[in-house]
């Protein structure tokens, strides 16, 4: 079991949801717990939806997206018998994100995510993720993460 967050082992990680180098980002942290990954995170008041007591659905989708993409990366390193962050780098991006909101998520309660790899192929990994708050499942999601070359992020022209 890795005692450091997946994100802390990734180099040059600027992502809004999970990047350690993004000072204004959400900065989630994901860890292995047996054969699933877990993440706990607490929203700030400015992450509210229309009702002030509810967490914004886009923020929920973002933390699920990032938690699952980082889990796909960690699982690939694990399958290759390598430490997260070792060269050559492993990079996954989101191919699809299907989110089912079951009930409102309170903004003042810590959220807990559980993700599990459902299927792992050479270039894509499918994950199931649930988000809980106050011991109730609030959101279910399926994420398809697609493996891209490690140089991919440097090749994008803006």
N, C-alpha and C positions, 0 to 999 in steps of 0.2 A: 504494500500500500504506500502510495506517495503521501508524505506528510506536508508537502508544499502544494499550493494551488497550481493547477495546470497552467494558468495564465502567468504565474510568476516564473515559470520555466521557459516561456516563449520569448524569443528575442524580437525587439523592434515592433512591439504590439501596440498599435495606436487606436484600435477599434473603440467606438463610442460605448458599446455595451460591456466589453470585457478587456479592453486594453489597459495595461498597467501604465502606459505612457500618456494616456489621455486624462489630463487633470480634471476636465469637466465631464468625463464619462461616468457611467454607472459603476464600473470597476468591480464586476461580479467575480467571485472566486469559486472554482469547481474542484472537487476532490473525488477520488474513488472511494466507494464504500461497498466492498464485495464486488459484484459484477454490475453495479450501477454507479452512476455519478450523482453527486449531491451538491447542492448550492443553497446557502441561505443569504438573504439580502433584505435590507430594510429601506423602504422608499423615503424620500424627503417630501415635505408638503407640496413642493412645486411639481411633483409627479402625479398630481391629482387628475381625475377625469372631470366631467361636468359637475357631478356631485363632489363636494370637497372631501368627503370621507372615503371615496373610492379611488383605487389605483387605476391610472390611465391604461387602457387596453393596448395601446401602442408600446408603452413601456413594458408591459407584460410580454408582448410578442418579442420585443428586443431581448429581454433577459432569457427567454426560452431559446430564441435563435442562437444567441451567443453561447449559452450553456451547452446546447447540443452540438454546435460546430466545434467547440473546444473538446467536448467528449469524443467526437469523431477523430479529432487530431490525436488525442491521448490514446484512443483505442488503436489507431494505426501504428503509433510508436510502440505500443505494447505488443501488437502482433508481429512487429519487426524485431522485437527484443532489444529496443533502444530506449534511451532516456529521452523524455520530452525535451525538445529544443536542440537535440544533437543534429549534426549535419549528415546527410542533406536534410534540410528542413521539410517538414510535412505541413501542408496547408490545405484546408478545406474551406469552401464557401457554401452558402445556402443555395440549393437548387430549388427547393420548395419548402414552404412553411404552412402547415394547415393547423389552425388554432380553433379550438372549440371552447368558448367561454360558458362555463356551467352555472356560475353565480358570481356576484360582485366580490371583488377582493378588497378588503379593508386596507386603507393606506397606512394606518397606524400600527399594523401588525407585521411582524417579520414574515416573509414568504420563504417557503422551502420547496426546492425543485428536486425531482428525481428523474433521471434519464437512463434509458437502457437501449443498447444497440439491439435492433431487431434483425438487421441483415447487414452484412459487410461484404462488399464486392471490391474488386480492384480499384475502381474509380468512384464508387459511391457507397455511402453508408446511410441506412435508414434507422432513425431513432424514434422512440416513443418517450414522451415527457409529460409529467404531471406537475402542476403547481398547487401547493397547499398553503393555507393560511388558517390559523386558529384551529388546526387539526381537521379542516375540511378541504376536500379537493375542490378547487375553484376553476381550474383550467386543465384541459387535455390537449396535447399537440402531437403531430407527427412532423418530423423534419427529415428531409433528404439532403445530406451534405455531400458535395461533389469535390473530389480531390483535384487540385490544380497544381501546376509546377510551382516550386518554391519561389521562382523568380517572377511569378505572375503579378504580384503587387507592385513591383518595380517597373513593369512593362505597361501599365495603364497610363494613357495620356489624358490629362485633364485640360 
